[in-house]
Amino acid sequence: MLGLISKDDSVRALGCMGVSAVCEFGAADPELVMLRSKVGPRLFRRLVERIREGQACGEVDLAIDAREAAAFLQMTMQGIQLGARAGGDAKSLGALARFAIDRFRSR
């Protein structure tokens, strides 16, 4: 998640094209809806896989439901990208990312 946060203010302010498109058009543009329906599930599956890999090696708490955690991560990533577009500084956005990831750690 920290990789989403550019240190360059001008790059960070651009945000994410996908998140920006959702903010601008919502579900009103059929082409964007189709693109999201292709990309979203792939990202979700990969996040679930990575969480389960983390659980298998003891880095991620076994009590966490991998699918719920993946949904949480997707929403957090979108929030970080929206925060960047709104002018959030790298330090604050990084703190948010670290806070979210810390919730997953094995205790």
N, C-alpha and C positions, 0 to 999 in steps of 0.2 A: 504494500500500500504506500510505503514511503516513495516508491518509484513513480507514483502518480504526481508527485509534488516537485515541480521544477523550481530550482533556486533562482532562476531568471524571472524577475517580476513581469516582464513583458510577455514572456511565453506562458507563465502561470495564469496571467489575466485572460488569455484566450480560452481557458477552460477546455472542455471536451466537446467535440462536435456532436457526438451522440447525445450527451446530456443537454446541450444547448438546443438541439433539434426537438427533443422531448419538451423542453420548457417552452419553446416557441410554438410548436404545432400539436403537442399532445398526441392524441390518437386520430386527429383529423386528416392526416395525410396517409393514404393507403400504402404508398411506397415505403415510407418510413416505418409504418407498422410491420410491413412484410420484412424489412431488413432487421428490425428488432426481434421479430419472431425467429429469425435464423441465428442471430448472434447471441441473444440473451440466454437461450438454453445451453449453448456450447460453453459459454463462460460459466454458467451455473454448474454444469457437470464437472468442469475442470476445477472449480473451487471446492466442490464436494470431494473430488479425488485428492486434492492437496491437503484438505483438512483430515481426511482419513489417513493419508500418509503420515501426517504430523501425529495423529493419535497412535499409529502403529509404532512410531519411533519414540514415543513418550514425550513429545514436545507439546501436544495439544491434549487438554483434559478429555478423558474418555467419557465423562458424563455429558459432554456436549453433543447434541444431535447435529451431525454433519450437514444435513440439508437446511436446518434452521440457521446454522452458523453461516452457511454459504449465502443465504438470503440476506442475513444481517450484513455480511461483508459487501455484497453488491450494493445495498442501500447506503452503507457507509462510504463506499468508493464514490457513488454518485453525489453524496453530500459533500465530500472533499472537493470533487470537481466543480460543483456549484459554488462552494465557498471560494475556490480559487478564482472563478469567474467574477465573483462579487468583490474581489480585491483582498481576500484573505492572505496574510503573509505566510511564508514558508514555515516559520517557526510554529505558529499556531496550528496550521494544518498538520504539520508533522506530529505535534502533541496529540491531536485528535486521532491520527492513525496509530500512534503508539498505544494510546489508551484502549482503542478497540482491540488491537492485537493482544494486549496484556490480558484481556478477559478470557482468552483462549488457552492460556498457559496452564500446564499441569500444575497442580498444587502439591 
